[in-house]
Amino acid sequence: MLVNTKAKVGVFAIALGAYLPQFPSLVQEFDKQYHAFKNTIPKTVELIDGGIVTTKEMSQKAGDKFRTADVDLVFVQLLTYSTSYNMLPAVKDLDVPIVLVNVQKLKALDFDTAGTKEWLGEAYACGAVGEMVADLNRYGKRSAVITGVVEGGDPAVEKEINQWCLAAQCRRRFRDTNLAQIGRPYPGMMDLYIDESNLYRRMGLYTKQFDWEKIWAIADDITDESLIKTKAEDILDTFEIVGGGSIEDVWEMARYVVAFEQWVKDEQLGLIASHYDGFAQGQAGVVDSLLIPAFSMLIKQGTACAVEGDIKVAMAMSILKTISGTGQLAEMYTVDFNDDVTLIGHSGSGDYDFSQAKKPTMKMMDVFHGKTGGGYLTQFYPPAGPVTYLAITQDGDGHFKFICAEGMNEEGKIFQNGDTMMRTRFSCSASEFITRWSETGPTHHFGAAVGHHIDVIKKVAKEFDVDVEVVVQ
């Protein structure tokens, strides 16, 4: 990532204080279980430790710690039965999901010999969780439950914890980075228009506005030829240039990539949405011709870059890149009714990590379709196999909604116009998919990722407190 962020995850455990003097050995037992649980949380997040809570006062202290740290998510380990006053003070002032980890230590007790101490200490994973959710609901909190067992390992539990941490990382990335809007949305594409103040209010993502004149001038101070040469070699290693290419051919492009990378770091940019609708002449024409591969180099390093000024698809690309490692721009192209597949893709910048079937290609085009000028076009080649699509749209009141679908990318013929494209088969017919997808009211752009990720997207939606509509899964 050009701009690194790390989710902050609060964690604490709860137990009923009345049990501890009755069964003193539970103190050491719960310490061991809590320590073991914390070790299951991936090191990719920053852990904010609220400790083992057995009183309301301890819970309040944990809550103070979580608020100070501005956590993105809270895990609550249910060690044994506990009343909700050990939980609520820690989370009642937080606007993040509360995940109740209802994981039992042993698969089963020896029912012939086990007593109350063993039951409360090693095999109580069902009695408190329902009432905890009931109280969280009454407080208007978003919550989820993970149920499983420690003994013998539980891959499903591990998967759920990892997915929640990925979802938390999406929230943190929006909070700790900025979105650059260069120019304006493509004129007339009113589905792309957005209220940036509402975006900051609802999604925590701040927009910085830039004029194209600043972008044209951004490389003026880049004079270190060794840096430019290294970046030119990186570009040649990233793309296969149709007709061949040399360091000299991509030198100016490399200079702008070096400049853009510094700009991204200086402005703390995690997302970029850009569109140029002026005259592609002089310096403007030079820069406009190389923006697609230059922005692709930024996407490769984790900064989502969307064309046509579409802020919402930049958000979708960033989310997919964060949770899956791939985030490609896409839109509907055409339907092959003979094979019952939908062709989905886009012209413009793309994600190197998405191009797993073969190395991305770059070629010069005299004319861009639908926009000013011409220049380098890039094409990316996704593998055959599972693919996920994510769109982000809004209703009339400014509320955001996620729209997602899973399908299978298949090998076969695509357009030969140099655009990235996928032949996607869904669990319903192509015509039914287009109808169902369109009826959700999506922005016409959306993000694409290799693999199936709707289970994580649902968690991301809960992180941002937005609705999610699944078209096909």
N, C-alpha and C positions, 0 to 999 in steps of 0.2 A: 504494500500500500504506500502511495506517495505521502498520504497523511494518515498516520496510524492512530487508531482509537481502540479503546479497550472497555468493554462493558463492565459495569459495576453491579455485582450480584450480592444482595444481602442474604445471609443465611443464619438461622437460629433454630434451636430445638426446644420443644416444650414437654413438660411432664408435670403431673399434679404434685405439688409440694407436700401434701398430706401423706403420700406414700413413702417418702424418704426416711422419716424417723421410724416408720413401722418396719421398713426393710432397708437398713443402712447399706447393704451391699449393692443396692441399685444405683447408688451414686457413682461408684467406679464403673459399673456396667454401662450406665448411660454415657459417661465420659468416653469410654472406648467406642461406643456406637456412634456418637457424634463426631469424634475424630475420624472414624472410618468413612462416615458419610461425606465429610468435607473433602476427603481425598478423592471422591468420585466426581467432583466438580472439575471440569476441564481447566487447565492452567491458562487457557486463552482469555479468561475473564479475571477481573480483580475481585477477590472475595472480601466482602465486608462482614466481619464475624460479630454476630450479636450474642453468641454464647448460648448456654443452656438456661432456659427461662422457667422458673417455677413460681413466680409471684408477679402481681401486676406491676410492682415497682421495677423489677428487672425487665419486664416487657417495655416499660416506658423508656428505660435507658437504651434498650436495643433500638427502639423507634427513633430516639434522638440521633443515634449513630447512623441509622439508615437515611434520615432526612439530611443530615450534614453531608453525607457522601453523595447524595442525589442518586440513589440506586436505580437501576433499570428493571429490576426483577427481585423478588424475594422467594427463597425456598424456606419452607417451614418443615422441619423433620418432626414427625409425631412419634416420640419415643414410647409413649404409653398413653393411657387416657389422661386428658387434661381438660379443664374447663376453658372456655373461650376468653376469659379475662387474662390468661397468660399469652394469648395471641393478639387480640384486638389492639391494645395500646401500642404495639410495635408497628402496626400496619395501617391504622385508621386514618392517618394523615398522608398516606402515600397514594399516588396515582399510577400504580404499576400493577401487573398481575401478581397475585399471591399463589404460589404453587405449593400445595400440601403434599408432602412426600410421605406416603402411607406405606412404608416398606418394613415388613416384618423380618426380624433377624433369622429365625429358624423356619424351615419348611413346615415342621409340625413338632409339637411337644411329645414327650413320652407321657401319654395320658394316664398311664398306670402309676407314675411316680411324681409327676410335676405338681407343684402346689401353686399357691397364689403368687408367690414371689417370682417363680419362673414364668407364669402367665403374664404378669404385668411387665416383666423385664425383657422377655425374649419372644413373645408371641401375641402381642396385642396390636393388631393392625387393621381394625375395622370399627371400633366402637365410637371414636371421637370424630372421625372425619366428616360424617354427615352433618352433625350439628355445627362444625366449624364452617362448612360451606353455607349453611343456613344463616349464620351470623354475618359472614362476609357479604352475602346477598343483601341482608338488611342494612348493611353499611354502604351499599352501592359499590362494592369492590369486585373487580374482575378476578376470578380464581380458576384453578384447575387442580386436578387430583392425579397423583401417580401412585399406583398400587403395585406391590410386588414383594420380592423376598431377597434377602442378602445371601443366605446359604446357597452355595452352588453357583452363584452369579445369576444375574437376571438381565439379559441383553435388552429386553424391552424397556426396563427402567433406565439403563444407561443411555439408550437411544433418546428417550424422552428428556432426560436431563441435558444432553448435548443439544437437542433441538431447541430447548428453551433458552439455552445460552446463546445460540445463534440468533434467535429472535431478539434477545436483549441487545446483541451487538448491532442490530439494525437501528434500534432506538438510539443507542449511544452514538452511532455514526451520524445520524441526523442531528443530534444535539451538539456534537463536538466539531462538526465541519459545517461549511457553508455551501450554498448553491450559487453558482455564477450564471447570470442570465446575460448573454451577449446579444445585442440587437433586440429582436422582438419575435413573437411567434409568427409563423408563416401567415401572411395576410389572408383573412377570411376563414381560416381554420378555427372557428369559434369554440370547437370542442377542446382546443388546446389552451384557451385563455384561462387565466387563473388570478386569484386575489392573493398576492404574496403575504399580506398581513394575516389573512385567514390560514394560509399554509403554516406560518410560524405559530399561530395560536393552536392549531389542531394537530400538527405533526412535529412541531419543535424544530423545523428546518428554516434557517434564515437565508434570505436571498440577497446577494450582492449584485448590483447592476453595473454593467460595463458597456462602454461604447466601442465600436469597431476601430475607431482611430487609435485607441489605446492598445488594442490587440495588434494592429499593424506595426506599432512602434515598439512592441514589447521585446523584440529581438535586437534592437539597436545596440544594446550594451553587451551582447554576447560576442566576445572576441577571442575566447580561449579555443584555439584551433584543435587542441588535443581533446577537449570535451566534445566538440562538434564531430570530430573524426570518430570517437568512440560511439557516439549516438548514431552516426551514419552506419557504422558496422552493425549496431543493434537493429536498425531498420532493415538492413539487407538480410540479417539473420531471421527477422520476423516475417518478412514478405518475400515471396517469389515474384520478381518484377517481370511482367509479360514483355518479351523481347529483350530481356537482360537489363542489368543495371549496375552502376558502379558508385563508389563513394562520391564522385563528382556529381553524378546525377541526382543524388538525394542530399547534397550538402546543405542547400538552403532549407530543406525540410528538417534536417537534423538540427540546424541552428534554431529553428522555431520550436522544435520539441524540447530542446534544452531550456529555452526561454519559458515555454509553457510549464515545464516541470517546476521551475523556480517560482513562477507565478502561482501555481497550485499550492506550493508549500507556504509562500508568503501570505496568501489569502485564506489558507486552511480550507481548500476546496475539496469536497467529496463528490460533487456533482456539477455538471456543466450542461446548460441548454443554450443552443446558439442557432441563429439564422441570419444570413446576410441577404438583403433584398435591394442592395444598391447596384452600382455599375462596376462590373468586374474589369476595371482598367487600372493601369499603373500598379502601385504597391498593393492596392486592394485586390487586383486580379492575381498577383503573385501569391498572396496569402490565401485567398479563396481557393486556389487550385490545389493547395497542399494540405488544407485543413482536415480532410477526411482521414488520410493516413496518420497525420499528426495527432488527431484526437484518438485514433485507434491505439496509438502508442500509450496514451494516457489511460485508456480503458484497460489495457494490458496490465497496468500498475495499480488498478483498483479505483480510478476516478471515472465514474459513469458519465459519458458524453453523449448527449442526444441531439439529433438534428431537428430542424424546423422549429426550434425554440420550445420544444415540448418538455416542460418541467415535470409533468406527471410521469412521462415514460422514463425520464432520467431517474426518478424515484424508484420506479419498478426495476430498472436495470441495476440500480445500486443494491436494492434488497436482494435480488437474485444473485448478484455477484457475491454478496456477503454470506448468504446461506448455502450457496452451491459452488462458488468459485467461478461461475460463468454468468454473464449477463449481456445478452445480445438484443439489439433493437430489431423490432419486427412489426409487420402489419399484414393484413390479408392481401393476397395477390390474385389468385384465381382458383377455380375448382376443376380438377380433372375428374369429370363424371364417369369416364370410362373405367378408371381405377378406384373411384370413390375416395379420393384423397384431396386434402386442401393444401394448396401451395402457399406458404407463408414465408415472408422474408422482408428485406429492405435494402435500399441503396444507401450507402454512407458508411460512417465509421462503425467498427465492430470490435468484438472481443477475441483476441488471440486464443484464449483458453477454450473458447467455444468451438474453434476450428480444429477438431480432433481427428477428422477423417484425412485431412491433408493440410499442408502449409498454406496459409492465406496468400492470395495473389493480389497484385496491384498493377493497374494499367492506366495509361493516360487516355482520357476521353475528351473529344473536342467540345462536347455539349453535355451538361448535366440535364436530366429531365426534371422539368418543373421549377428550376431555379436558375439564377444568373450564372453565366460563364461555364467553364469546363475545367478539367483538371484530373487529378489522380482519383481513381475509383478502387475500392478494396472489396474483395469477396472472401467470405469465410465459409468453411465446409464442416458442418456438424456431423457427428457420427450417426449411423443408423442405430435406432434404439429409443429409449424413453426420452421425452422432452416435456417441459412444463412452460406454460404461458401465463403471464401475469399482467393485467391491465389495472390502472388506477383511475377512477373516475370520481365525479362529484354530483351531488343532487342540487336542486335549486337553492337550498339553504346553506350550501358550502360544505356539507358533510362528505367526507371521502368514503369510497368503497373500493375494496379489492375484488377483482374478477379473475378467476383462474381456471385453467383446464390442463389436463394431462393427456398426452397422446403418444404415438410412436412415429418417429421419423423413419421413413423408408427410402431405400435407394431407388433411383429412377431418373427420368429426364426432368430437367429444369430449364428455365429460360437461359439463353446464352448472352444476356446483356450485361454480365458482370456484377449482378446483384447477388447478395447472400440469400439463399432460399432453402426451404425444407418442404418435403412431401410428407404431410402429417396425416396419419390415420387415427381416427378417434373411435371410442367405443360405440358411438352412434354414427349414422351416415353423415357424409360431408355436408349435405344440404341441411340436415337437422342441426348439425353443429353450428353452421353459419347463422341459422335462424335463432337458436338458443343463445349463442354468444352475443349477437347483435341486440337481442331483446333486453339484455342486461344494461344497455346504454353505455358501452365502453368508449373511451377515447380511441381514435382509430389506430394510434400507435400502442404497442405493448412490448413487454420484455419477454425474452425466451432464455431458457436454461437447459443444459443437458441434465437428464435424470428426472425423476419424479419427486416433487417437493411440496405438494399441497399441504401435507401434514405440518410442515414447518411454516408455510405461509399462513395457515390458520393461527398459529402461535404469534406470528408477527402482527397479524391483525388485532389480536388481543392485546399485544404490547401497545399499539397505537390507539386502541379503543375504536376501531372502525369495523364496519360490517364487511363480511367476505361472502361472495357468491361463487359457488363451485358449479361450473357448467358441465364438465365431465371429469370423472376421476376413475 
